[in-house]
Amino acid sequence: MSRIYRHFPLRPSTRAFLAEGRRIRGYSLGDWLHGYVYARWPYLYVGIGTGEHPWAPFVKTIINWLGRLASPSPHVEKDGRAIGFADTYHGKVVTLESATKLVTVDRAIELRDLEHVVPYALARDIVMKDPDHIVVLECPCRASRAKPCLPLDVCLIVGEPFASFVVEHHARRARWITPDEAVEILRAEHERGHVHHAFFKDAMLGRFYAICNCCACCCGAMQAHQNGVPMLASSGYVSRVEAALCAGCGDCAAACQFGAITLTDGTSAVNADLCMGCGVCVDRCRQGAMSLVRDEGRGVPLELDELIAECRLRTAD
């Protein structure tokens, strides 16, 4: 990849992104180019992915044609299972508390191979360099919609080299913010009933790079998940109803972005198979009848403090 430096004039953030990719074993020039296209033209990328962009049918036809010509993906698990799209690009549902911790980190962090937390074959590391470097970007999913939810500037790009790349290439759609401002954005989105997702992508150096605040009407990942592409991993929690406290008002059902809550005989009922444990319903319930409980069958929560402590114990051993 070093030849790129000599033949093309690159912006400082692009050089930093390229240099970081060179340090990662197995991260190819093709991976870097994919990441560059994704981060450089996210509105086109996401617009085509959601089908909202007018070029979407044409580009998808070309991609399908190229896919038939190409060899099978080199990404194959040890057991021989082929890697699906969701393994390369996915989000982990996180509660407001967990999301807040991700934007208030005060030191570099390197947590590798978190399959027990991020249950995908690829892109499951949390490597945060300069974690206080945070940029808020206009959401590509919302921006691609004819009548988007507002505000648009709700996507948080966390750490380097991602934050500098995004703000340098999208100066009119992105701006630097402080960790405190990031927390305020998270709180405001939570109050709007939107879900926090920590996003990971193979082409984005195979690790966590952003927190998106998502609604089912705009978010491409949520819609893909509902259509059978498992792009989202549960928080590790599930909502529980205290029937004796439930007033049957339906506020929780109206707020649920995953359609997991219904009213049955005047009492809220949670479909655990659909619930992703975001916690939006808990704060919407005026009766205090909703709570989040750990569900071992839904995976391990992305609790940063616990993951760091776990890493230290492994290192000490």
N, C-alpha and C positions, 0 to 999 in steps of 0.2 A: 504493500500500500504506500510505501514511502515515495514511489515514483509520482504519485499524485501531487506531492509538494512541488516538484520541479516543473511540472507541465501546466499546472493550473493555479491562478491566483486565488487563494482561499482566505476567507475571513478568519480572524483569530479564533472565534468560537468553533468554526468548522475544523480548524487545525487541532483544537483541543479535543473535539469529538473523535477525529481520526486517530490522534495519538492515544486516546483512551482505548479505542478499539484494538489498536495494535498490541496492547498489553494483555488482551484476553485470548487465551488459548482456544483455537478453533473458530474464532470470530473472523470470518472471511471478508474479502473485499465486497462480495455480493451482499453479505449481511450489512456491511457498513452503508453501501449504496441504498439498500432498502430502508435503513434507518434514516439516512439523509433525506430521501424522498418523503418519507412519512413526516419527519419533523420540519422539513422545508416547505412542504405543500400539504399541511394537515387538512385544510378545508376541501381541497380537491380529493385527497385520499379518502377522507371520511364521507364526503358527499357521494363519491362513487360507490363506496362500501355500503352506504345506506340506500343507494338507488335514487337519491334526491337530485344528484347533479345531472344535467342534461347529457353529459358524455357517458353516463353510467352504462347504458346498454352496449355502446360501441366498445368501451374499454373492457367490459366483462367478456365480450365475445373474443377479443384479442387474447385476454388472459386465459380463457378456456382453450383457445386454439394452441397457444404456447404450452399450456399444461399437457396437452395430448402429445406434443412433440418432445417435451422434456422427459428426462429419466425420472424415476421415482425419487421422492424426497430423501436426502441422505440422513435425515433425522429419524432414527429408529431406536426404540427402547431396547434395553438388554434382553428383554423377553421376546423381542421380535415384533412387538406391536407397533404398527405404523403410527406416526405422530399426526394428530389432526390440527386443524386451524386453531382451535381453542388452546392448544398447548403452546402456541407461539404468541398469543395476544389475549390477555385475560385480566380480569379485575377481581380483587378480593374485597368483599363487603366488610366494611369496618364501622364500628359504632362511632359516635361523635367523640367520645373520650379517646378511642384509639387513633382516630384521625388527627385529633389535637396533638397527641404525642408525636406523630410523624412530622408535624410542621414546627415543633418546638425543640427539636434535637439540638444540643449545644456542642456536639463533637462528632468527628467522623465515625462512621459505623460500617462494619463489614460482617454481614451475616450471610453465609453461603448455604446453598442446597437445602432450602427450607420446604422440602416436599411435604412435610407433615403439616405445614401451615398453608402453603400455596400448592395445592395438589395437582400440579401439572408437570409434564416431563421436562419442559423447558421454561426459561425465564422465571426463576423463583428465588433470586437473590435480592437482598437488601444491602446495597452498597451506597452509602451516602457520603459524598465528598462535598465539603462546604454546605452542610444541610441548611444553614441559615440563608443561603442564596435561593430565594423563592420568587417566582414570577407568576402573576395571574394572567391567564390567556382567555380570550373570548372562546367559548366552547365551540369546537368544530361541529359537533352534533346539532346543537341549538342553531348555530349560524346557517346550517344547511336547510333548515325547515322554513316553510313559507310563513308560519305563524308560531315562532318559537316561544318557549317560556323565557321570562326575563328575571333577572338580568342575564346578559350573555357572558360577562367576565367572571366565571366561576371555576375554571380549570386551574389547578395549582400545580406548577412544574417545580419540582423540589430537587435541589442539589445540582452539582456540576458533573458533566459538561452540559447538561440539558438546559438549565435555566438561562445561561448566557447565550446558548444557541437560539433559543426561542425568542428572547427579547431582542437579539441582534437582527434576526430575520423577519420578525413580525412587530416592528416598532409601533405600528399604528393599532395593533390588536393586543399588545401585551405591555405590562409594566412591572417594574420591581416593587415588591411589597415586603414588609417586615413580618416576622413570625406572628406578632400580635395581630396584624391586619389579616393574615391567613386564618387565624383562629376566628376572627370576627366573620369572615366569609363563610367558614364552616358552620358557625352557629346560625347565621342568617339562612343558609340553605337548609339546615336541619329544621328550622322553624317553618320553612316553606314546604316541608314534607319530602325533601329530596334526599337521596341515598348517597353516602360516601363510598367510593370505590378506590382502593389503592391499585393502580394499574401497572402491569408488567408487560414487557414485550421483548421477544428474542432479538429483534433488530435494534432495540434501544439498549444495547449492551447486555441484554439478557437479565435485566433487573428492574426494580421499582424505579419509576421516574415521575409519577404524577398522582395526584388525588383529584378525581372527577366527582362532581356533585350532580347526580343523575336523576332524571325523571323518565318514567316509562313512555311518555308521549314524544320525547325528543331523542333519547339515548339509543344509539345504534347497538351498543353491546347488550342493553336490556332487551331490546326487540329481537336481536339474534338469539339470546338465551331463551326467550319465550317461544321462539320458532325452532328450538331443538339443538342449537349450537351452544354447548355448555361453557360460555365465556366467563361466567361469574361463579365464584366460589363463595359458599356460605361463610358468614362471620364466625361460625362455630356456636352461635346461640340460636335459640328459637323462642318465639313469643308464647307466653302462657297467660290464660285468662282466669282470674279469680271470679268464678260465676256468681258468688254471693255479693260481690261488689259491682258487677256489671249492670248498667242501667239500660242497656240495649239501645243506646243513642245512635250507634253506627258510625261515630266519628273515626274510630280506628279502621273500619272497613273502607271508608272513603279515602283515608290517608295512605293505605297500603299500596305501594308501587308494584307489588308482585301479585296482587289479587289473591292473597293468602287468607283473608279474613272475610267471613260471611256472618250474617245474623241468622241464628237458628232458634226458633221459639223464643224470640226476644232476648237472646243472649249471644254475644260474640263467640265465634268458634274459629280456631286457627287450623289451617291445613298445614301440618308440619312439613309436608313434601314440597310445598310452595314457599314457605317462609324462609327468608334468607337472613333473618336475625339482624336487621338494620337498626331497630329500636325506634323508628319513627312513630309507631303506634303507641309506644309506652308514654311518650310525652304528649300525645294527642288525647289520651284518656283522662278526662277530668275527674273520674271516680277513683283513679288509682288501681284499676282492676287489671291492668296489663303490666307484665314484667318480662324481662329477658332471662332465660335460664340456659345454662350450658347443656349442649346436646352432643355427647361423644360421637354420635353417628354423623355429625355435620362437620367434623374436622376441628382443628385447633385454631383459636382466635389469634389474630395478629396483634398480640400485646407486646409492644416493643420492650418494655422493662423486663418482662419475663424472658423474652428471647435473648436479650443481652446477658442476663444472669445465667441462663442455660448455656450460652456460649462460653462464658467465663469458667463454668464448672467443667466443661469438656476440655478447655485449654489447660486447666489446672491438673486434670487427670493425665 
